[in-house]
């Protein structure tokens, strides 16, 4: 199941039958959808809004089970850790909540970013949270501390793209915006920067393959493409073209073999890029399909 936020609505698309249903509509609240994020099990969907509200939806019941205000501006990123939901906002604050607790009882506010929080990712062991900001900072937080345990300032632009390696404990990759264009690899166990590669364009998203030492990045100005990289050589395996504008959104299928990308050209594109044998796929869409939302 794929969730898509479009203006005031959240839509769900089934990969089994290509059916589309509308989960929610915020038009009556004069609000709009700014972020969505599934739990690992896929039973709940978090929805962040322009007014700074986090909604939790039980998808199979088609019912909102929690509505949590707290931010004073839009929520641009969300990240689940079990029953804990973290939201990052233009108000520069990260709010961490346990959805099982009464409102306000388990809330923790992380306030070290100086500009909008635009990226959030939990480590595979769920002990550390990486956050990227429009202040060019990359921060790493411990689950048990209110202050960042590591601060990285090597990027020269906003840090939206973040991904923890599923193959190497403590390895984190981050991508910078238009003035930076770099993928930077960090050993968070030692706090030391590792490799860095200039991709030639704005890095919008990055994700590791679940099955092989590879990663995929999506880009904005000026190439608007999707790139598959080998690690640790950082040699590009293939470059996927097709989007006409910045590839702002990236999600990976549960089996780790396919990705979907979304761009400002109002299209979603589905690509089969990884396989369980570790051999990368060629630069073509498995479904040979472009889904347009207009």
N, C-alpha and C positions, 0 to 999 in steps of 0.2 A: 504494500500500500504506500502510495506517494502522497504527501500533503503539500499543497501549494497555497500560499497566501497571495491574494490578488485584490488590491484595493480594500474594500470592507469585508471581504469574504475569505473563508478557507474552504478549499475543495480537496476531495480525496479521490485519487485515481487508482483503480485496481489493475495491477499488472496481469491478473488472471484473465479478465474479460474486457479490459479497457473501459469499464464503466466509470463515470464521473458522478459523484454526489457532492452536494453542498453541505458542509458540516455546520457552519455558522455564518452569520451576517451581522456585522457591527454597525450597520447603517443607522439603526434606531438610536444608537448611542453616540452618533456623530463621531465615530472613531474609525480607525483603519488598522489593518494587520501589518506589522513590521517585522515579525520573526515567527518561526514555528520550529518545534523540536520534539521528536518522538522519545519516549522511554526506550531503553534497550529491548524490553519485551514487546514493545509496540502496542501496549494496551492503553496508554495515555498519551495525549498530545498536549504540549504546552504551546500557548499562543501569546505572543507579546504584541502590545498595541502602541499606537502613536501617543496615547495619553498616559503611558507608563503603567498599564495594568497587565498583570499576568493571569491568563485564564488556563485552567486545566480541564481538559475534555476527556471523558470516558468514551472512546470512539465507538465501541461495539454497542453501547447504549445510546449513542448520539446525544450525550447529555453533558453539560458543563457541571463539574463537581466542585470547583474552587474558582473564586475570583479574588485576586490579591492585588490591591493598589500598593503604592509605596514609592514609585519613581515619579519624578516631576516632569519627565520628558520621555521620548520614544525609547522602546526597548529594541535594540538592534541585534542582540544575540542572546541565546539561551543554551544551557547545558545541564543535563541530568546526571545525577550520581545516585542510583537507587531511587529512593523517595525524596531525595534532596534536589531542588531545582534552583539553579543560579540564573540570574538575569542581569545583563549588562546594558547600561543606558547612556543616552546623550547627557544625562545629568552627572556623569562621571562616576557613578556609584555602581557597585556590584552588590546585589542582594541575594543572600543564600537562605533558603527556607526548606523546612521539612514539611511536606504537604500532609503528613499524618497528624501534625501537632495543631493545637488551636491557634487561631490567627495571632501573630505577634510573639508567640512563646519561643519559637526556635529561630527567629529572624536574626541574621548577622549581616552587617553592612561593611563592605570593604571599600575604602575610600582613598586609595593611593594614586589613582589615575588623575591627571590634571585636565584631560579633555575626554571626549566621548569614548566609552568602552565599545569596541567594535569586533572583538573576537574572544571566545571562551571555549576551552577544551579541558576535560578531565583526563588525567593519565590513565593508562590501562588498569593499574591497580587501585584507582579511585582515591589515592591519597593526596594528589597534588592537582591544583587547578592552574592552568596557564591562561593569562588574560592579555590581550593586545589592545592598544589604545590609539586614538588619533593624536596623542602626545608623543608618538614614536616609541613608546615604552613597551617592553614585554616583561610582565611580572609573573612570578611563580609563587603560588600560595599553598601552604599546608592546610589540610583539612581541619587542623586543630589550632591554628594561629590566626589572629586578626590582622597581622601585618605580613607583607610579602617576605618570603624567605630568600628570594633571589630577584634581582632587577637587572635587566639587560637594556642597553641604550644604543646598540650598534646600528639600528635601522635609522634611516633618514627620512622616513615617511610613515604614515599610519600603518599599524600592524593588525590586519584583519585575518590573514591566513595563518592557521595554527594546526599542527598535527603531531601527536605522540606516536613514536614507532611501536608497533606491536611485536617487533622482532628483537629490539635492543632496549633493555631497561634503561630508562632515564633519557633517551634520545628524543629531542624535540626539534621540529623544524618550524620556522616562521617565515612569512613572506611579507615584503614591504610594498608600499604604494608607488605611485608614479615617479616620485623623486628618489626612490630607492631601488626598486626593481629586483631586489635580491632575495634568494632563498638562503637562509642562514640556519645552520645546524648547531645545536647546543647539547653539551653533556651536562644535564642538570644534576647529576650525581656529584660532579666536581665543580660545577659553576663555570666551566670553561667553554668559550666559543670553539667550534670546530671548523667545518668547511663553510664556504660561502661561494655562491655562484650568481653572477649578474644574468638574469633571464632576458633582459632587453625590453621588458614591458612590465606594467603594473601587475603585481601578484594579488589575485582576488581570493583564491582558495587553494588549499593543498590537502592531500589525503594519501595515506600509505596503502599499498596493497596488503590485503590480509594474508596472502599466500606466498609472496615472493619479495625479494629486496628491491622493490620499485616503488615509485610514488607518482602521483598525478597532480599537476597544478593547472589552474585556469587563470587566464590573463585578460587584462583590459588594454588600454591605450599602449601601443598602437596596433598590436597584432590580433587581439581578440580571439585567442586560440586556446586549445587544450594540449598540454605537453605531458608525455610519459617519460620518466627519468629512471635510469638504473642507479642503484646505490650500492657501494659508495663512490663509484666512478663519476656519477653525475653526468653521464653521457645521455643525451636525449635519444630515446628509443623511437619515438614517432611524435609528430605534431598533427593535431586534428583541427582542421579549419571548417568553418561553416557559419558560425555566429557572425552577425554584422556589427555588433556592439560588444561592450564589455561583458565577459562571462562572469557574472556576479555571483552565481549560485552553483553549488556542487553538492550532490548527495550520492552515496554509494549504496548499492543493493545489499540486503542482508547476507547473501552468499559471497560478497566481495568480488564478483566477476564483472558487474555492470555499473556504470555511473549514469546519472542524469545531470545535465547542465542547463542553466537558465540564464538568459541575458536580457538586456534592455530592448532587444529586437522583438520581444514578446513571444519567444519560442522556447520550448523545452526540447532538448535533443538527447537521445538515448544512445549510449555507446557501450559496446562489449570490449573492455580494454584489458582485463586480467583473466587468467584461468588458474585452476587449482594446481595444474602441473608446473606453474611458474613461468610458462612461456607467454610473453605478451602478445596480445592480439594486434592485428594490423589496423590501420587507420580507417575503420569504417564502422558504421552503426550496425549493431546486431539486428535491430528491428527495422533498419532502413526507414526510419520513421521520424517525422518532425511533428510534434504536437504544438499547436499554436493556441495561445490564450490571448484574446484581444477584447 
